[in-house]
Structure formats: C-alpha cells, structure tokens
C-alpha cells in the first residue's frame, strides 16, 4: 500500500476499479484495511473490500472483492491524511517485508508498490529508507539497480538515493562495468535478444576530451571497452543532453545514467503520469509507481492512478514472461 497517510490507498483503489474489477482474485493488497475502507467510502470509489488476517485466508476464487491482508501493525489514530508519521513509516516498511517474503516463498508472483515516505521510514529507524534498499537487504542481493520507464524510454541508474557529491565517487570502472552486465543480463531475461545499451557521460559535453572532467576517460570508457570485449552491445559515454533523445528515437533499449536526477528528469519530462520503476538484480519481481506519497493531495480524490495501473501491467508482463514492450 505504501504510506497509508499518502495517496497509496486512493491510487490502488482507483487502479483496481478502472482496469481489474473483473479479476480481483489476482490481487492481494498488503496494508491497512482502515485506510483502504475509509478512502473507499469518503471518496465514493465504491469498491468492495474484504479484510484478511493472514495469507492463508486469501480466497483465490473471490473475484468481486479486494482482499486486504492487514497485519494490524498500526492503530487508526496514526493514520491521518497528509501527516508525516513514524508509526506509518514503520508499518509501510513492514508491509514491504511481508510482500518480499511472500514472493520468496512463491506464494505471490510479484509486487507492485505504492510510494513510501523516506522521511517517515527514517523516523521509524530504518536505514534502508527506500523499497529497493530494503529488498536488497532482505534478499542479500549483491547488485541491484532502479530502472525508470516511460513509454519506450528506459533508464537504469548507477546510483539513486545518494547526495550528488557522493554519487560522483561511485562513477568507477568497476561499478559501471557491473551495471552494464546487470542491465544486459536482465534485458536478455526479459526477452531482448541483443540489448542495445547506451551509457551517459557524467560531465558536460562528455568532458570535451578531458577538459571538463576525468571520469569519461578514466572510468566510463574503460568499463565500456571491457563490456564490448564480452560481446555486450554498448555505446558511450554519450553526453547526457543527447543520449535520452537518442533512446526515445529507438537507438537504445536502455540508457545507464550516472546519478538520480540525470535519469529521473528526462523520464518525468517525457511522460510523468505513466512513468514507473522496476528493480534489476532482485530474485523477485518488483515494480512501482514513479512518484511520491503526495501528502498535499492525500485522500482528496484528485490523485492520478495512471502510474499505478502501468506498474501493475508491467509486473503482470514480467510474471507472464513478456518483455518490456520491445
């Protein structure tokens, strides 16, 4: 569900109503029944909802009601729309843990997540304040990455939730080579015969031959050369003000960018409402909306559910063995 004080309950209800009202037995919501039922009633979404206390109570033949697995780990008094709450932060991260273990036990086939609030998770004592970081810890996955998708633009991030100054320290030959390999492997697993990967430069103009930075010559280019020697179809480093247009024009199946905003900005400008994320390197399928908890509009009936619908569709495609739309 994500943070119950945000727009998660609303966009889940709207997404299931708009696109999946005849196949509700395919879905299990993990979160607060109180939040879901209250939003459902207050916003007149009018979807039938049913509370279950454990996974074994899930009815696979129940096609008419949304089943909500509620571990009752948060009291209703701490669920206030738009209010930052460490109790909500703790509860929503525990829901992620439950979903992860159900995936690892093959009881569910994948997860599509509504947004958590990183500040609330931090207040609750979590060091891993995002979905990916928590899932990496749970699964002991050595190499993970976040990929943003909007239409045919797919952007893999070398780093995500790190200050820019620290993120630049991660631009090393080893890290970039490993990210190229991880991207290539995942795309092959998703049905791409020969993934075309572009690697963005870190510095303006790709450093202009070293005049504007050293990373392109010393770190990025050597990683690309090493990957090419292993027959990986990769190009770069390409200036960041060019490469994303090239990907939109179908030159690349994926772009590897160097830090959070370098990749997030073009994706969200290109198609904010439908943009979604998927994690690479985890032993489970996890997709997500590509927006935050939006406390300022929580429970007001104006949240757009497009990204939630797209995240669910992508999870279904990956579960069924379809690729990313190539």
Secondary structure, 3 states (H helix, E strand, C coil): CCCCCCCHHHHHHHHHHHHCCCCHHHCEEECCHHHHHHHHHHCCCCCCEEEECCHHHCCCCCCCCEEEECCCCCCHHHCCCCCCCHHHHHHHHHHHHHHHHHHHCCCCCCEEECCCCHHHHHHCCCCCCCHHHHHHHHHCCCCCEEEEEECCEEEEECCCCCCHHHHHHCCCHHHHHHHHHHHHHHHHHCCCCCCCEEEECCCHHHHCCCCCCCHHHHHHHHHHHHHHCCCCCEEEEECHHHHHHHHHCCCCCEEEECCHHHHHHHHHHHHCCCCEEEEECCCCCEEEECCCCCHHHCCCCCCCCHHHHHHHHHHHHHHHCCCCCC
